[in-house]
Amino acid sequence: MKTLFLVLISVLFISCHQGTENMKKPKELIVYAGTYTSQGSDGIYVYTLNMANGELTLRHSVKDIENPSFLALAPDGKYLYAVHELNNYKGKRTGTVRSFRIEPGSWDLTFLSEQPSNGEHPCHVAVTPDGTYVLLANYSSGSVSMFPVRDGVLQAASDTAQHVGAGPNPKRQQGPHAHSINISPDGRYAFAVDLGIDKIVNYKLDLQNGRLVPNPKQKFVQVTPGAGPRHFTFHPNGGFAYVINELGNSIVAYTYNTADGVLSELQTVSTLPPDFSGESYCADIHITPDGKFLYGSNRGHNSLAIFKISGDGMLQHAGFQSTLGDWPRNFAIDPTGTYLLAANQKSDNIVVFCINKETGELQATGNEVHVSMPVCIKMLVP
């Protein structure tokens, strides 16, 4: 039995590290986890991820902050930004966004600044590639805001764009609900995915004046009514983009024209097995750094749907993997493409899987940490 166990561990290690022999890999990564704090979470947790075996070790936590649900790292790795998913700040109906300095060596977080988000329940945040602006999505208000940044210090919002409309689902789409804001790799455009109005709103970024300008070539992309688009990602080659639909349990593939920021629909695929009849809602979407595989999370089915990406951007089903927990709200793939970390909100655990770089298959490493209501994971190469 002991021999069999050692063989299995050896096979698991090989599959986790195949294709990385010629890659200069860090010995460890720093992992930041944002949470909801209503059931006892400290706030933001800082871990070390051992790249040899996938073990997570707690280093630090940032306390006395409420609902730091979604995080974003500055491109230079010096700062971290966190939305505070609230609807009341100093008597105003708004959440906030905070910035923290990442301390070299300890990788702990030091508070720098805070600004109102200009909308209720901010739920997603992103940083421009040059690090000069932070953008966020306000879910309940259905708006997106843009903030200048100076050495990690957030300035007052330079612009806020309000979405309008509704969708056919009376419980979830009674008005606009901006669920994510996503910046093109070249930093010229931003795509606000709005669950409430079934649209991907397309903005051209005016970085000189800090403005969100409707893209004259394509002001929005209409998603299937009732689909409820949620999160969005670009392919590493920059030529494709994908949106995951929370209510429709589906993923839509697009070609992306870098010249004018226009999306063109390619394909729609389901994230659930054809024989599944329960209740489930999609959440997050990510692509491996080599661009070969795409994953989408299913809350309810409690799985990650796995897809192989063809050269033309089309998706092919490659399987499913249980997240070994309940309600996988968010997950992250490390920059080397070795590990995937799944945050299960309702079972209070973050589970580490290794990625088979040939098939996209996920294998549990046996490593996990318990943290109350994890929502978002970001990883930093020290």
N, C-alpha and C positions, 0 to 999 in steps of 0.2 A: 504493500500500500504506500509506503514512504517513497519507494522508487517511482511509482506511478505519479505521485504528487509532484516530485521533482521534475519529471518529464513534462507534466502539464505546465508547470511554472516556466520551464525552459521554452516550450512552444509559445507560450503567451508572450514572453520577453522578446523572442525572435520576431513575432508578428507585430509587436508594438514598435520595433526598431528597424524593421526591414526598410531598405531604401534610404537609410540615413547614414550609411557608412562614410560617405564622402561629404557629409554635411557637418559644418562646425556647429555643434549643439551646445547650448548652455547646460551646466550641471543642474540648475534649478531655475524656476520661474517664480515671479511674485504674482499672487492671485488676490484680486480685490472682489469682495462679494457685497452687493447692496441688498438690503432686506426691507421688509415691513416690520415695524417695531411694536405692533399692537399686542403681541403675545410674548414679550420678554426679550426680543433681540436687542443687542447693544446698539446696532446701527450698521456701520461698515466694518467688515472683517478683513484682515490681512493674513494671507497664508503663504507658505512656501510650498511649491510643487516640486518634488524630487523627480527629475527627468529620468532617472535610472529605473524607478519602480512605480511611479505614479502616486506616491504617498503625499498627502497634504498635512502640513503642520501649521498650527495657529501661531502667528507671531504677535498680533496686536489687534485691538478693536477700537473703533472710534465711537464714543458714547455720547449721550445727551443730544442726539439728533433724531428727528422724527421722520420715519418713512423715507430714508434715502434709497429709493427703489431702483433707479437706473443710473448707471455710471458711464463716464467716458474719459479716456486718457488723452492728454495732449500728445501730439505727434513726437515731440522730443522726450517724452517720458518724464517730464519734470513736474507735471501737475495732473490732478484728478478733479473732475467735475461731477457733481451729484445733484440730481433733482430731488426735491423734497415734496413728495406727492401729497399735497395738502390743498385745502380750499379756504384757509383763513390765515392771513399773515398781517399782524398789526392792525387787525380790524378790517382788512380789505379781503375781498373774495379772490384770493390768488394763492398759489404755492410759491416756492422759491427755488433758486439754484445756488449752490455753493461751490467754491473752489478751494482746493487744498494743495499745499506744496508737498511733493513726495520727497522725503528726506533720504539723501543718498546713503547707502550702507544699511540703514535700518529699515528703509522703505515704509516707515510710518507716515501718517498724514498729519500735517499741520494746517489748521484753518487759516484761510487768507481773506475770503470775502463772501458776501451774500447779496443777491438781488432778487426782488420779486419777479416771478415768471410771467406776469401780465396775463394770467389765466389760471383756471382752477385745475387741480390735479395734474401737474406736469408729470409725464410718464416716460419720456425718452429724451436723450441729449446726445449731441454730436459736436465734433470740433472740425473746423476747416483744416485742410492739409497744411496750411502755413501757420496754424495755431493762433490766428488773430481774432477769430470769432467763434463763439459758442452758439449753437442753435438748439431749441428744444420744442417739444410738442406738448400742448396743454389738452389733456383728454376731455375733461368735462366741458371746457369752454369751446373746444373745436378751433383752436388757434395755434399758431406757431410764432415764436419770438427769436430775435437775433440780438446777441450781446457782444460788443467789442471786449477784447481781453488785452490787458497790458501786464506783462510779466506775471501771468497767472491771476491777476486781479480783475474780477468782472466789473465792467462799467454798466450803467443803466442801459436797458434795452434800447437799441437804435431803431428797431422796427418790430411791429407785431402785425401779422396778417390774420384776419378773421375769416374762417370758412363759413359757408352758408349752405343750407339744404337739409335733406333728410333722406332716409332709405325706407324700404318696405317693411322692415322688421320693427313693429311698434315698441317693443321692449328695449331694443338696443340701438335703434337708428332714428330716434325721435328728433335728432339734430346732429350737427357735425361733432365728430369725436376724433381729433387728430391723435393718432396712436404712435407714430414715429416720424422722425425727420432724418433724411439720409442724404449725404453730400457726395456728389460725383467724385471719382478719384482725382480729377484735375482741379477740383474746387470751384468750378464755374456754375454748377447747378445744384439745387436742393430739391428733393422729392419728399413731399409730406403725404404720408399714407393716412387717409381718413376713413376709419371704420364706419362712421355714421352716415356718410354720403356716398360710399362706394367709389371713391375717387383717389387717384394718386395726383396730387396737385403739384404742378411743375413750376419751380421758381428759378429765375436767373439771378445769381448772387451779385449784387453791386457791392464789392468789397471796399471800394473807395468811400462810399457814403453809408455803408451798413444797411442796405435795403434789400428786401425780398421783392423782386420784380417778376410779375407773371411772365413766363416764357412766351414770347410772341409767336414762336413756332408751334407750341403745344401747351396750352394753359393747364390742361389736366388730361389724365387717362381715365376713361370710364371702365370700372370693373363690373362684372356681372352683378346686377341689382340683388341685394341681400347677402352677397358674399362676405362683406365685412372685412376688407383688407386691413392688415395689422402691421407686419414687419416686412422689410425690404433689404435686399443685398445685391451688390454688384459682383459679377464674376471677376476673378483676378486679372483676366485679360482685358477688362474694361469694355468688352463688346456685347455683353449680355447682362441682364438684370432679372431679378425674381422677386415676386411678392407672395406672401403667404396669407391666406384668407381665413380669419378666425371663425366666422360663422359658416362659411361654405366648405371648410375642411379641404382646401385645395391650394395648389401653387400654380401661379401663372408665370410663364417664361416670356421674356421680351428680348428683342435685339435693342441695342442702345447706340444711337448715332452720336459720337463724341463731338461732332462739328456743331450740331445745333441742339443737343440735349433732348432729342426726341426718342420716345419709346415706341416700339411696334410689337404687337402681340404675336407670339409664336405658338403657344401651346398651353393647355390647362390640364393638370393631373390631380387625382385625388391623393390625399395623404393617409387614407384609411383603407384597411382590407375590404374587399367587396362584400364579405359576409358579416361585417361588423354592423350591429344594429343599435348600439347604445348611444349615449350622449357624449359628445366630444367637441373640443374647441381647439383650433390651432393657436400657436403662440409665436415661436421664434424660428429663424431660418439662418443657416450659415453654410459656407462652402469651404472645403479644404484648401490650404494654401496652394496646392498644385493644380487646383481647378478641376479635379476629376470627379468629386462627389459632393452632393448637396444633401443636407439633413434638415428636416422640419419636425417640430415637436407637436405632439398631440396630447392635450389635457383631457382626460377622461379615458381614452384608450391607453394613456400613460406610456407613450412610446415615442421613439424617433423613427420617422419614415426616412428611408435611405434611397437616394437616386444616383445613378451614374449620369454624368453630363457628357453628351456627345459633342463632337467638334462643331456642330451647327447650333449648339446651345440647347438642344432638346433634351428632355429628361426621360430616363428609363428606370422603372422600379427595380430596386436591388435588395429590398427586404425591409424588415422592421426589427427594432430592438427595444425591449422593455427598458425604461429608465430606472427600474428597481426602486420606484417611489411613486408618490401621488402628486399629480398636477405639475408636470415639467414646464414651468413658465419660461425659463430661459436656459440656454446652454452656450458653451464657448469651446472653440477649437484652438489649441495652442499654436503659436506661430510656426512651429516645426511640423505641424500636422501629425504629431505622435499621439496626443491624448485629446479626448473630448470630455468636458466636465458638464454634467447635467444637474440643474438646480430644481429640485422637487419642492414646490412651495408648501403643499399641504402635509407632506410627510417629514418636513424639516430636515432634509438631507441633500448634500451635494455628492454625487457619485462619479467616480473616475473610470472612464472606459479607454481602452487603447484602440487605435484605428488601424485596420488592415489596409495598407496603402495600395494593394492590388485589387481588392474586392469592395472596399468601403465598409466591410463588416465591422461591427463594434463588439469588443469583448470586455467584460467587466474585469477590472484589475483586483477587485476585492478591497479597494481603498474607497473610503467615504468619510465625510465629516458631518456632524449633526449641528445645525444652526437653525434658529427659528425663522421660518418664512423667507427663504432665500428667493431673490427676484432676479438679480443680474450678476454676471461674472465677467470680469475683465482681467487679462493677463499681460504682464510686463516682463520683458527680458532685462534682467538687472545689468 
